[in-house]
Amino acid sequence: MDPDWLPFHPNPSKPAFKVPAGAVDAHCHVFGPAAQFPFAPERKYTPCDASKGQLFALRDFLGFSRNVVVQATCHGNDNRAMVDALVNSQGKARGVASVGRDVTDDVLQAMHMAGVRGVRFNFLKRLVDFTPKEVLLEIAGRIAPLGWHVVVYFEAQDLPELWDFFTAVSDNLATTVVVDHMGRPDVAKPVDGPEFGLFLKLMREHPNVWSKVSCPERLSKSGPTGEDGGGALSGPYSDVVPFAKRIVEAFPDRVLWGTDWPHPNLKGHMPDDGKLVDFLPRIAVTPELQRKLLVDNPMRLYWPEEN
């Protein structure tokens, strides 16, 4: 693995917050093991191994019932490690794949049978090559008959440039579009400011757009101690709370949450996954909102046959 790679927390704490029965960790990953599932030659980072067994053990320890395993960029379009986790989950995991325009219909069907329910497209140049817009549209059209959704990953500063494209996609596709990590807002800017306001406008004007309110550890400037800049403590990742809480309360039926374990390519610190779970009641403050976020919404999107 890369010399500056931060391995996932070896001994996360037991959360004080008890998630509702049937809760879904709707954004997590597996890495390798590389000896069985080699990383992509074109990858931009080399992580530690993070196996399906370790993921499922963490799920049980934190009190969750199911996982949504998202294809990691270090594996490129080789989805074998993710699919292997799904088929060995005893029906407790669904997946989000990464594919190119050369993917065959037979491969898409096989992944569907394994539990894949979406395709992810990255718009972060530092992680992967920028997804050509025509490729997204073509693949989105091919997965629509399977009932899959589209996941997009971008940063808030790039949303003005992507606005016309994303709105056209959401308008023209009869599918859900899920935005990873609230579009990565700059939480040093006002929650009522124009940058975050543009993301809220995207969700408000396009009812098929959902958001994951995950990854405070990536977005926070105050960090795990929660210092407010003056030395006062207000709780871990407190500067992210207003942003996530705003989305949960404005769009309660279109939000998801996940641990992001094993926290790919994270710099600075490695979060305690138990503390991340304890972040949840700060952004979903009622039992009703907590159930929508952790149970109802992910079940509707990934296990609709059980609803």
RAGIKA-V917695 format. One record per residue. N is the residue number from 1. RES is the residue in one small letter. PHI is phi as a letter, one per 30 degrees, with the letter a starting at -180 (none if undefined). PSI is psi in whole degrees, -180 to 180 (* if undefined). Layout:
n={N | N}
res={RES | RES}
phi={PHI | PHI}
psi={PSI | PSI}
This chain:
n={1 | 2 | 3 | 4 | 5 | 6 | 7 | 8 | 9 | 10 | 11 | 12 | 13 | 14 | 15 | 16 | 17 | 18 | 19 | 20 | 21 | 22 | 23 | 24 | 25 | 26 | 27 | 28 | 29 | 30 | 31 | 32 | 33 | 34 | 35 | 36 | 37 | 38 | 39 | 40 | 41 | 42 | 43 | 44 | 45 | 46 | 47 | 48 | 49 | 50 | 51 | 52 | 53 | 54 | 55 | 56 | 57 | 58 | 59 | 60 | 61 | 62 | 63 | 64 | 65 | 66 | 67 | 68 | 69 | 70 | 71 | 72 | 73 | 74 | 75 | 76 | 77 | 78 | 79 | 80 | 81 | 82 | 83 | 84 | 85 | 86 | 87 | 88 | 89 | 90 | 91 | 92 | 93 | 94 | 95 | 96 | 97 | 98 | 99 | 100 | 101 | 102 | 103 | 104 | 105 | 106 | 107 | 108 | 109 | 110 | 111 | 112 | 113 | 114 | 115 | 116 | 117 | 118 | 119 | 120 | 121 | 122 | 123 | 124 | 125 | 126 | 127 | 128 | 129 | 130 | 131 | 132 | 133 | 134 | 135 | 136 | 137 | 138 | 139 | 140 | 141 | 142 | 143 | 144 | 145 | 146 | 147 | 148 | 149 | 150 | 151 | 152 | 153 | 154 | 155 | 156 | 157 | 158 | 159 | 160 | 161 | 162 | 163 | 164 | 165 | 166 | 167 | 168 | 169 | 170 | 171 | 172 | 173 | 174 | 175 | 176 | 177 | 178 | 179 | 180 | 181 | 182 | 183 | 184 | 185 | 186 | 187 | 188 | 189 | 190 | 191 | 192 | 193 | 194 | 195 | 196 | 197 | 198 | 199 | 200 | 201 | 202 | 203 | 204 | 205 | 206 | 207 | 208 | 209 | 210 | 211 | 212 | 213 | 214 | 215 | 216 | 217 | 218 | 219 | 220 | 221 | 222 | 223 | 224 | 225 | 226 | 227 | 228 | 229 | 230 | 231 | 232 | 233 | 234 | 235 | 236 | 237 | 238 | 239 | 240 | 241 | 242 | 243 | 244 | 245 | 246 | 247 | 248 | 249 | 250 | 251 | 252 | 253 | 254 | 255 | 256 | 257 | 258 | 259 | 260 | 261 | 262 | 263 | 264 | 265 | 266 | 267 | 268 | 269 | 270 | 271 | 272 | 273 | 274 | 275 | 276 | 277 | 278 | 279 | 280 | 281 | 282 | 283 | 284 | 285 | 286 | 287 | 288 | 289 | 290 | 291 | 292 | 293 | 294 | 295 | 296 | 297 | 298 | 299 | 300 | 301 | 302 | 303 | 304 | 305 | 306 | 307}
res={m | d | p | d | w | l | p | f | h | p | n | p | s | k | p | a | f | k | v | p | a | g | a | v | d | a | h | c | h | v | f | g | p | a | a | q | f | p | f | a | p | e | r | k | y | t | p | c | d | a | s | k | g | q | l | f | a | l | r | d | f | l | g | f | s | r | n | v | v | v | q | a | t | c | h | g | n | d | n | r | a | m | v | d | a | l | v | n | s | q | g | k | a | r | g | v | a | s | v | g | r | d | v | t | d | d | v | l | q | a | m | h | m | a | g | v | r | g | v | r | f | n | f | l | k | r | l | v | d | f | t | p | k | e | v | l | l | e | i | a | g | r | i | a | p | l | g | w | h | v | v | v | y | f | e | a | q | d | l | p | e | l | w | d | f | f | t | a | v | s | d | n | l | a | t | t | v | v | v | d | h | m | g | r | p | d | v | a | k | p | v | d | g | p | e | f | g | l | f | l | k | l | m | r | e | h | p | n | v | w | s | k | v | s | c | p | e | r | l | s | k | s | g | p | t | g | e | d | g | g | g | a | l | s | g | p | y | s | d | v | v | p | f | a | k | r | i | v | e | a | f | p | d | r | v | l | w | g | t | d | w | p | h | p | n | l | k | g | h | m | p | d | d | g | k | l | v | d | f | l | p | r | i | a | v | t | p | e | l | q | r | k | l | l | v | d | n | p | m | r | l | y | w | p | e | e | n}
phi={none | e | d | c | d | c | d | d | e | d | b | d | d | d | d | d | d | c | d | d | e | i | d | c | d | c | a | a | b | b | c | i | e | e | d | c | b | d | d | d | e | d | e | c | a | c | d | d | d | b | d | d | d | d | d | d | d | d | e | d | d | d | j | d | c | b | b | c | c | c | e | d | d | d | c | h | c | d | c | d | d | d | d | d | d | d | d | c | c | h | i | c | b | c | b | b | c | b | b | c | d | d | d | d | d | d | d | d | d | d | d | d | d | d | k | d | b | a | b | c | b | c | b | c | d | d | c | b | d | e | d | d | d | d | d | e | d | d | d | e | d | d | d | e | d | d | i | d | c | c | c | b | b | a | c | e | d | c | d | e | d | c | e | d | d | d | d | d | d | d | d | c | c | d | b | d | c | c | c | d | h | i | i | h | d | d | d | d | c | d | d | c | d | d | d | d | d | d | d | d | d | e | d | d | d | b | d | c | c | c | b | d | c | c | i | d | d | d | c | d | c | d | i | d | d | i | d | d | j | c | j | d | c | b | j | e | h | d | d | d | e | d | d | d | d | d | d | d | d | d | b | d | c | b | b | b | b | a | d | i | e | c | i | d | h | d | c | j | a | c | d | d | d | d | d | d | d | d | d | e | d | d | c | b | c | b | e | d | d | d | d | d | d | c | b | d | d | d | d | d | d | c | b | d | d | c | c}
psi={163 | 143 | -26 | 13 | 136 | 113 | 155 | 159 | 126 | -26 | 71 | 152 | 158 | 125 | 143 | -31 | 127 | 115 | 153 | 154 | 135 | 11 | 146 | 127 | 100 | 13 | 103 | 173 | 167 | 144 | 114 | -136 | 139 | -30 | -26 | -39 | 88 | 149 | 157 | 137 | -31 | 8 | 155 | 2 | 154 | 110 | -180 | 163 | 142 | 99 | 166 | -36 | -41 | -38 | -46 | -34 | -40 | -42 | -50 | -40 | -39 | -12 | 11 | 162 | -27 | 166 | 151 | 113 | 118 | 132 | 129 | 142 | -24 | -16 | 1 | -135 | 11 | 100 | 13 | -40 | -43 | -46 | -39 | -39 | -41 | -47 | -16 | 15 | -1 | 39 | 6 | 9 | 143 | 169 | 159 | 122 | 168 | 125 | 158 | 175 | -11 | 0 | 139 | 160 | -33 | -40 | -43 | -42 | -40 | -41 | -36 | -44 | -30 | -20 | 6 | 138 | 9 | 167 | 136 | 138 | 130 | 137 | 31 | 107 | -25 | -16 | -46 | 170 | 139 | 131 | 120 | 138 | -37 | -28 | -44 | -47 | -41 | -48 | -40 | -39 | -34 | -30 | -14 | -42 | -22 | -9 | 16 | 163 | 171 | 135 | 132 | 144 | 118 | 174 | 149 | -37 | -20 | -6 | -39 | -40 | -34 | -6 | -53 | -40 | -49 | -39 | -36 | -40 | -49 | -31 | -35 | -14 | 135 | 56 | 164 | 141 | 116 | 127 | 126 | 134 | 41 | 22 | 22 | 65 | 154 | 104 | -2 | -13 | 162 | 141 | -25 | 10 | 174 | -31 | -52 | -31 | -33 | -37 | -42 | -37 | -40 | -45 | -39 | -40 | -11 | 94 | -6 | 3 | 126 | 168 | 140 | 129 | 44 | 175 | 48 | -29 | -24 | -31 | -26 | 142 | -29 | -26 | -169 | -18 | -23 | 22 | 138 | 7 | -25 | 9 | -9 | 144 | 132 | 14 | 151 | 134 | 34 | -28 | -15 | -23 | -49 | -33 | -51 | -41 | -39 | -44 | -43 | -41 | -30 | -31 | 60 | -23 | 6 | 35 | 149 | 163 | 146 | 162 | -29 | 15 | 142 | 34 | 68 | 136 | 32 | 135 | 155 | -61 | 158 | 123 | 154 | 116 | -30 | -39 | -31 | -39 | -37 | -13 | -24 | -48 | -8 | -20 | -22 | 96 | -6 | 156 | -35 | -46 | -37 | -41 | -41 | -47 | -43 | -20 | -64 | -49 | -51 | -33 | -40 | -35 | -38 | -25 | 54 | -24 | -16 | -3 | *}
